[in-house]
Every structure is written in C-alpha cells, then in structure tokens.
Amino acid sequence: MSLGQQLAPHLPFLRRYARALTGSQSHGDAYVRAALEAIVGAPDQFPRDVDPRLGLYRTFQAIWNSAQVEVDDAAAAAAGEAVAQARLAKIPSIARQALLLTAMEGFTTEDASYLIGEAPDQVEALVAEALTEIERQTRTEVLIIEDEPIIAMDIETIVRDLGHEVTGVAVTRDEAVAQAMARRPGLVLADIQLADDSSGIDAVKDILEKFSVPVIFITAFPERLLTGERPEPTFLITKPFQRSTVKAAIAQALFFDEATVPA
C-alpha cells in the first residue's frame, strides 16, 4: 500500500484538528495543504517508525510550529487570529494543542507527547491549564439542537458543568430557529438528523442568516461533512462522543468567538 493510501483515511480528521486549532476553515486547510506538500516533496523524511496517522500529525505539527502559510480568506484568518491573540496572552498555543490532540483527536498522552515534544506528565498539565483558562474566559449561553433525549440531557449536563447556561433544547429545525430568535445564544450545538426528518444543517443555516454565532456539529458520520466539496463545519464532534471531546470542542469554539473576549 502506498503512503498516500495509508494517509488518505486520516485526512478528514487532520482537517478537523487543524480547523479547531486555528478557528478557521481556510486557515486550517492551508496548514493541512502545507503538510501534504511537505510529505510529497520529501517522502523519505516522513516518519516510518510510527503509525501513519501519528506520522501525519507529526508532520502537521512541524508545519504549524515553524511556519506561517498562505490563507485564502485572509480577512477571516486575521479576525480569528485577533480574537485568539486576546486570549493567547494567558493561554500558550501548545496547551491548546495538547488539549485538542488528546480530547478531540483521541491520541493518548504518550502520542501527544511525541507530537508536541513534551513529557507525558507535562501534556496532562497543559491540558488542565488550557481547559481551566478557556472555561474561565468563555462563559456564554448555549442552544442545543438534538432530538435524542438521553444525548440531549448528557450534552446539557456537560454544558452546565462548564459554567454555561442552556437557553433551550430543540428537536426540530423550526423549534431550533424559533428558540434562537427568542433568545440569542452565544453557541449552538447541533445534531445533523432531527426528529421530524428535518436537518440540523438547515436549522443552523437559518440561524446564521439572522446573526453570527459559533456552531459545533454532532454526527455519527463526520466524513459526510468533511468531503472538501461544499462548505464544511469548523467544529465537529463524532458520535458516540466522550465528555472530554465535547468540553474541548466547546472551549475551542468559544476561544475564537469575539463576543466572549474579556474586556
């Protein structure tokens, strides 16, 4: 099997990580392209002594930590970076990397240690540091769009445990839009398939036509939303999810949200 064939299944998830890390679709994708170009340009330098997924992320980390890449949507990237810089004075980028690699991407502490070049116990400390500071800075109100009661209750508990307030739980597209208009949320957590066979994607599109708000999609089929063939979500959680994954996604989505930047 060629190196390209080995890496292909992992690319959608690397793109998810890159977008969550940068807070921008275009910015994240630009870093992924740069990593792939580096692999194509020097395939003999690709790490062969580790799992291909680990090697792929290792290459991405090297690009992320050593270079700035060209971004198609420069204005959006600049806006995201401006918001990030308002927080980065207190949260080192490496702490966010440790958080996302372990909680969202599912790497072990040892793997994350390899990827970011820190000792395993330091990785754990960085994760705790990132969560504590991001949570402190990003209190907001959250709308949950989810038609499965048990999952909705679980998400609501996670959200409240993080110190956020839940504005409501909607189970259909129409309910979601109505609740968002009645009480504007600072974050939306949206399932894809809803109770009346309506779409959470359509609900989010309707809401975004009215006002801007960070959105995290929840789906059992993330590859359907990471095809590269249509507008894609910046933040994406895969079902079944871990509580730590939801916490990490919420923290990172709000990290880049201008409305929650402290004065």
N, C-alpha and C positions, 0 to 999 in steps of 0.2 A: 504494500500500500504506500502511495506517495505521501510526502509530507503534507501536501495540500489536502489530500483526502483525510488525513489524520486530524488536521486542524479545522476543517470545514464545520463539523458539528458544534464546535465550541465558539464560533464567531458570533452568533446571535447573543450569547451570554457575555462575551467580552464587550460587545457594543452596549449592552445593558449596563455593565460596570462602568464603562467609560462615560456614558451619559449621566449616570448617577454621580460620578466623581466630579464632572465638570458642570453639571446642571444645565447642559445644553446639548441638543441633538447634533447640531452641526459641529460644535466643538469636540464632543466625544467621538463622533465618527471620523473627524480629521485625525485624531490621535490613533485611532484604530488603523486607518489607512496608512499612516506613517509607520506603524509597527509592521504591517504586512509588507510594505515596501522594503523595510529593513531586512525582513526574512527572505524575500525574493532576491534582494541584492546580494545577500551573503548567507545562503542556506547552510554553508559549512559551519557558521558560527551559531546556529540555532542549538540550544541545549538539548543534547541527545541522551543525557544520563538521567533525565526525569520524565514523568508523564508528559505527553504532548500538550495537554491543557495547561499544565504548570509552566512548561516552556513558553507557551504563547503569552501567558500573562506576565511572565518574567520579561519577555521582550517588550511588551507594552509598558511595564513599569520603568524600564530603562529609558524608553522614549519620553514618558511622562516626566521623569525626574531630570532629564538632561536637555530637553529642547522645547521650544515653542513652535507650533506648527501653524500653517496657514488655515484659516477658518473661513468657510464660505459666507456665513452670516456674521460678519464682523461686529455689527451693531449689537446683535443679540448676545454674542460672546462677551463683548465689552460690558454690557449691562449685567450679565451674570457674574463676571469677574468683579465688578464694582461692589455688588452685594456681598460676594464672597469675601472680598478684602475687608469689609466692615466687620466681619466675624473672625477672619484669619489671624487678626492681632491676638486673639485669645485661643484659637484652635489651630495647632500645626496641621498642615496638609497630610503629614504622614499618619496622624491619628485618624483622620477620615479614611485614609487608605486602609489602615488596619481594620477599621470598623466595617467598611464595605466588603473587603475581601473575605472576612470571616462570617459576618452576619448575613450578607446578601448573596455572595457568590459561593458560600459553603465550604471554603477552604479551611483546613484545620489550622490551629495555631502554629504548628510546625511549618506547614506550607506557606502561610502568611509570613512567617519569619524568614523563609527563604526568599520570598518575593520582594520584601521591603528591606531586607538586610538588617533586621533587628532580632535580638534574642527572644525566644518564646514568651518568657515572663514579661518582657517589655511590650510585646504585642498585646498581651492581656491588659496591661496598664494603659496602653494607648487607646484601646477600645473603650475602656471605662472612662478615660479622660474625655474622649470625643462625645460619648453619649451624655455625660453629665453636663458638659458645657453647652452643647447644642440644645438639649432639652431646656436648659435654663433660659436660653435666649429666644426660644421659638414657641412660646405659648400661643395657642390660637383656638378657633372653633372649627370643628370638623363635621362635614356631611358624609355619611356612609350610604353608599348605594349597593345593596346586597339583598338578594331575595331568599337566601338560606338562613333561617332564624338562628341556628346554632353558630354558624360562622359569623353572622352579624353581631351576635352577643359577644363572641370572642374578640372580634375587632373592637367593639365598643369598650370592652374591659381594658384592652391594650391602650387604646387612645386615652381613656380616663386615667389609667395608671401613669401615663406620661405627663399628666397635668393639663391635658387639653379638655375642652368642653365639646360634647357632641350636640350638634344642632338638630339632628334627626336621622332616622334610618328609613330610606326609601327603597321600595321593592320593584318599582316600575319606572320607566322613562318619564312619564308625566308627573308622577309623585316627586321624582328627583328634581325636576325643573321647578315645580311649584315650591318645594321646600327651599331650594336655593334662592328663589326670588323673594320668598317671605323673610328669610334670614340668611344674609350673605355669609357663606363660610370662608374661612381662611385656608382650607384644604379640603379636597374631595378624594375619598377612597371609593373606587368604582369597580364593581364586578362587570363582566362582559355580557353575560346572558342573564336576563331578568325574568321576573315571574310571569309576565304576560307575553313572553317571547319577544319583548322589545329589547333594545340594545343599550347597554351601558355606554358604549362608544357614542351613540347618537345623543344620549342624555348629556354627556359631557360636552359634545359639540354645541348643543343648545345652550348650555350654561355659559360656555366660553364666548358665545356670541353676545352675551349680556355683560360679562365682566371677566377680567383675568383672575385666575386662581390656580395654584399648583394642583396637579392631579396625579394620583397613583392608581394604576390599573391593577386589578387582581384577576388572574386567569389560570386555568389548568393547561392552557395551550399557548405559552409565550411565543413559540415560534411563529404563530399566526400573526402576531403583531410586530415581529422583528424580521420582516421579509426584505426590507430595503426598497419596496415597490410602492409605498404610499406613506403619508405622514405617520410617524410612529411615536409612541409614548416615550417620554424621557425616563419615567419611573415605572417599574413593572415588578410585580410580585407574582411568583408562581405558586399555584395551589398543588398539593397541600403545603401550607407555609408554616414556618417556625415563628414564634412570637418575636424572637430576636430579629428576624428578617423584616417584619412589619415595623418594628421600632427603628431599625436602621433606615428603612426607606422613608419613613415619616421625618426622621431627623434630617436626612439629606435633602428631601424635597423642600422643607422649610428653611434649610440652610441658605438656599439661593433665593428665597422669597423676600422681595423688598419690603413688603408690608410688616414683616416681623423683625426687621433690623432695629436694634435698640437705638434710642435717640442719643 
